[in-house]
Amino acid sequence: MDYRKIAEEIYEKVGKKENIVSAAHCSTRLRLVLADNEKCDVKAVEDIDGVKGVFSASGQVQIILGTGVVNKVYDEFLAVSGLTGASKEEVKAAAAAKQPWYKQAIKTLGDIFVPIIPAIVASGFLMGIMEALNFMVNNGFVNIDTSSSIFVFANLFGNTAYVFLPILIAFSAAKVFGGNQYLGAVIGMLMIHPDLQNAWTVATEGVKQTQSVWFGLYKIDLVGYQGHVIPVIIAVFVMCFIEKRLHKIVPAMFDLFVTPLVSVFVTGYLTYSIIGPVFVTVENAIIGGVQQLITLPFGVGSFIMGGLYSATVVAGVHHMYTVIDVAQLGLYGKTFWLPLASAANIAQGAAALAVALKTRNSKIKSMAVPSAMSCFMGITEPAIFGVNLRFFRPFICGAAGGACGALYASIVGLGATGTGVTGIFGLLLCLNDPLNYIIMFLISAGVAFALTWMFGYKDKDLAESKK
């Protein structure tokens, strides 16, 4: 394979140096941020020998080259273009700057939650395992000593990330908003301070204590913010705003103690008296609305959202769904949104697999097979942008499969104990109800595969896509 030639052809087709803002690569893709995506001849790039697919996502043009090839083409691309290599983070920042404000806001949510997903996944997996074990013990399927230290500690570990979730969110949000992460953590801590009534006890015990604020203007409930997301993010945003302004106006000799003190105190008072009460109401309304939608009779709401989910991936707004997942986990102990998302992702993978098995074109096959496998693992962009959207009908068939899978998940009340993982490994978050997850998986994949095989793709579509 002539890596230099591939790099030269890509360089020519994307608009040369004057159209390239930055370049980086991941394990399989060359990632380019272009000044004008319209100047990139996507069809011509797809026809280059060695290129397995091209798609645009998150403001980047991503060219699929494959493991072991992309790094060599990237080196040649830098030599040909005269550019300096950039990190993936720098490329993402450059791409984000080109996006409209609402996409930047959604990206901000993603930047806050992505770093804490491993903690949520770890707790979610363990919670699922412990729920499954408790079910088997209570129904006599297994005989385990539930008083043993391993069992007791595992139950304790399983919900730790959720008990202290506001601290994790606050710490991560402070970094994204450019503030001191440890001050951010303090804001998270004061929102679940043990002197506040635990929010999870209000439903059964009622509000036990109130406090007058703003010189007796009104009273607020002294209740913690366990399980809440939006109030924490808003509070840390305010803290970072105050902190950064104080750094500019407070003399250096006083900055070390004045800025942290004022930032935390002012933000804390605003959080307890205004931010918390207002945005808890907003968050509860949003999550309640989402829950009503996806629990409409006969699964109608979930059917609709399961069908539309992949379209929101194309639009790049799917990162906001983590907020729904985390908030539902806090309110209900499970997220009913994740199985819906998993159904949509699985279906797009099955549609791509149908294209791979049906096509006789070796290039399409070599692109569709790994894209489908990646989709089954929860990474959907290669399958959606590289295969399904390219021929369009497979994308629609995948959406239909996702709708049917989400419909079943809604009817049986399937919920996950964590978030961050879909597809095959999403089963580990649904060990409380593994059979229904497997059935949902088979329905999503089966419908999408069958529709794509029968109606979604023919090799003549490849010729038409190049016109």
C-alpha positions, 0 to 999 in steps of 0.5 A: 500500500502506497501511504504517500499516495493515499495522503496526497490524494486525500490532501488534494480532495479535502481542499489543500492546506488553505482549507485545513484547520487541523489534523489528528488521528485516532486508532482507525480514522484520520480526523480533519477540521476543515474551514469549509466542509463543502470544499471537501469532495467526499465521493472522491475521497471515498474512492481513494484506494485504502479509504474505507469510508468518510463521514462528518461528525462533531464538526470533523471530517473523519476518514476511515483508514483502519488500524495500522494504516491511519498512523502511517497515512497521517505521518505522510499527510503531515509531510505533504501538507506541511501542517503540525500535528494536533492532539485529538483534544485540540482537533475537537476544540477547533471543531467545537468552535465552528458549531452553533451555540446549542451544539456547543452547549450540548458538547459541554454536557458531554465534556462534563459527563464523559470523564465520570462515566467509568465511575458510573459504569463501575457502580452500575455493573456492580449494582446489576450484579448484586440485584441479580444475586439478590433475586436468585438468593430470594427465590432459592436459585443459589445459596449465598451467605448474604451476611459475608463481608464480600456480599455486604461490601459489594452492596455498599460499593455498588451505590457509592458513585450515585450517593456522591454523584453531585461531587463527581459532577461538580469536580468535572464541571469546574474543569470544563468551566475553567474554575478550581476543581477542588472548589467545585468539589466543595460546592458538590459536597455542600449540596449533599451535606449530612446536615441537610435532609437526604433527598431520598427520604422526603417521599416517605418522611416529608420535609423536616426542616425549613430555613428563612432566606434573604432576610425573611423574604421566603423559606426554603426546604433544607433538603439535599440534592442527592440524585440531581444533575442540573442544579449542580451544573448551574451552581458550579457554573456560577461559582466558576464565573465568580471565581474567574472574575475575582481573580482579575480584581482581587490583589495578588496578596489577598487572592489566595484566601479572598477568592476561594472564600467569597466564591464558595460562600456566595455560590453556596448561599445562591445555591441553597436559596435560588439555584437549587430550588429553581433548577430542581423544579426544572429538572423534575419537570424535564425528567417527568416529561421524558418519563411520561413520554417513554411510558405512554400506553402500549410503548408508543412514546418509546417506539417514537424515540427509539426510531428518532434516536439515531437521527439525534446522533446524526445531529450531534445532540445525543450527548445530552441524553447522559443527563436523562440517564443520570437523573433517572438513576437518581430519581428511580434507581434505574434509567429507562432511557439507556435500553432505548438508546441501546436498541437504536444502536444495535439496530444500526449495527444490524443494518450495517451487517446486512449491507456487509453480507449482501454486498459483493463490493469488497471495499463496502464489505471491509468497511461495513463489517467492522462498523457493524461490530463497533456498533454492537459494542456501542460505537455507532458513528462508523456504521451510521455515517460510513455505511447506513446514511451513505445508502440512506435506506439502511439507516431508515431500516435501522431506525425501524429496528430501534423503534421496535426494540424500544417498544418492547423495552417499554412494554416490559419496563426494562431499566438499566442500573447504570449508563455509558455502555450500550450494545452487547455490554449493555447487558451487564447493566441489565443483569436485574432483567437480562432475559428481556434485554436479550429479547430487546437485542434480538428484536432490534437486530432482527427487524433492522437486519431483515428490513435492510436485507429485503428492502434496504440495500442493493449493489446498484445503490453504490453506483447511484451514491457516486453520481 
